[in-house]
Amino acid sequence: MIAAATAAFLTVLVAEFGDKSQLVCLAMACRYPPLQVLAGAMTAMAVVLGLAVGVGSLIAETIPHSLVAVGSGLFFITIGVYTFIFGKEDTIENTGKTGYFQTLGVILLAELGDKTQLAAMFIAASFGYPLVVFAGAMLAMLVNQLLAVYVGSRFITRFNPLYIRIGSAALFVFIGLLMIIFEAGLIS
């Protein structure tokens, strides 16, 4: 069991470092309360990784990976364009749970069919301990997302809000384009 947890932790920690979910948390933490961003990210990860270790093979058979990847890529591009056009530089009134729900939705879509989900599915299948793999993977995600939220909320928020909006928009478009380009096989 320790081997399963360690394999899941190390695999997910390395796979997610600098990945789109971490970059999303970094961008969201510039605009929303850090705990909302972290809670939204971890909820999305729990859903995605839970699906991976529980019914990952059904997802892979039911929804073609290319459809999920291209749909997620288009969603990221749309969010980037929307942020660039309609985003505001003024301070956001952080009432309610906006940061939670936006982070939850974006990461949920971004991570469906991602390498982390596939890795967790294969590790769970190899070791036969789905709950242990889930726990190891979630711990790795917590470490990665804590780092992103901390950096985003402590350091990046010191920049001019206009630059943060433009940078966030560009980051979302860039991630979306990469998802589509990788799925199309233009870059391997």
N, C-alpha and C positions, 0 to 999 in steps of 0.2 A: 504493500500500500504506500509506503514511503517513496518507493521508486516511481509510482504513478503520479503522486503529488509533486515530486521534484521534477519529473519530466514535463508535466503540465506547466508548472511554474516557470521553469527556465525557457521552455519553448515559447510560451505566450509573452513572457517578459521581453525576450529578444525580438520576437516577431512584431510586437506592438510598439517598440521604441521608435518614435518618429513616424508612426503610422497615422492614418487619417483620423482615427478616434482621438489620439493624443493631440493632434493638431486642432481638431474641432474643440476639444476642451480648452486648449490654449487660447483660441479665438473667443470662445464663449465666456471664459473667465475674465476677459477684458471688459465685458459688457454687463455681466450678471453676477449676483453674489456667488462666491466660490462654492459654498455648500450646496446651492441649488444645482450648479453645474456638475459637481461631483456626484450628487444624488441622482441626477438625470443620467449621467454616464454609467454609473454602476447599475442602475435599474435596467438600462438598455443592454449592458453587458450580461447581466444575469439572465435576461430573456434570451439573448442570442446564444450564449454558452449553454444555457439550459436546453434550448432546442438542439444544439450541436450534440451534446452528450446523450440526450434523450431520444430524439427522433431525427437526428441529422441525416440519416440515409433516406428517410421519407421526403425531406425537403429537397435533397439532391435529385431524387427521382421525379418529384412533382413539379418543381420550378426549375427550368433550365438556368444554369449558372450564367450564361451569356445574357439572358433576360434580366436577371437580378443585377448584374454588373452594369449593363448599359442603362437600366432604369435608375440605379443609384447614381451613376455618373451624370445623367441628365438632371437629376434632382439637385446634385451639388452645384452644377452650373447654374441652374435656375436660382438657387439660394444666393449664389455669388452675384449674379446680375441684379437680383432684387435688393440685396444689401447695398450694392454700389449705387443703384438708382434711387431707392427709397429710404436708405439708411439715414439716420440723423447723427450729427456730431454732438448734439447737446447731451447732457447727463440724462440717463434713463431713470425714470421713476421705478424703482425696484420693489413694487408692491406685488403681492401675489406670487405665483410660481412660474412666471414666464421663462426664466432661465432653466428651470427643471424640465419643463415640457419641450422647449426648443432643443435642448441638448439631448433629451431622450429620443425625440423623433429623428433628429439628424443622425445620431450614432446608430440607432436601430436600423435605419435604412442603409447606412454606410457599411455596417458590419455583417449584414446578411450575406452569406456565401463567401465571406472574407477568409483569408488564409488562417486566421486565428480560429475561426469556427471549424474549419476543416481539420486543422491540427488537433483541436480538442476532441473532435469526433473520432479521429484515427487513434489518438492516445487512449481514449476511453475504450475503443474496440480492442486495442492491443493489450491493455492491462486488465480490462474487465472490472474496473472500479469507477463507474461513472460519477459518483458523488465525490470521491477523492480527487478525480481529475477536475471536476467542476470547482472544488474548493481551491486547488492549486492554481487553476487558471484565473479565478476571480481574485485571488491574492496578488497575482502578477498584474492584473488589470488595475487593481487599487493602487499599487505602487506607481504604475505609469500615469494614471489619471491624476493622482495626488501631485506628482511632479509638474504636470502640465497646468493644472489649476493654480498651483502655487506660483509658478513663473508668470502665468497670464495675469493673475490678480495682483501680484506684488511688483512686477517690473514693467510689463508691457503697458499697463494702465497709465504709466507716467508719460507716455507719448501723446502727441496731439491727437484728439479723437478723430479728426479727418483722416490722418494717416492710418489709424487703427481700422477705420471703416474701409478704406481703400485696400489695405493689406488683407483684411478679413475677406473681402469680396474676391480679391485676386487668389487667395488661398483656396477658397471654395471652388472657384472656376478651375484652378490648376489641378486640384484633387479630382474633380469631375472629369476633366480631360484625360488625366492619367488613367483613371478607371476605364474609360472607353478605349483609349489607345492600347492599354494592356490586353483588354478583352478582344480587340480587333487583331491582336498579334503583331502590331506594328513595332512594338518593343517587347522583348521577352525578358 
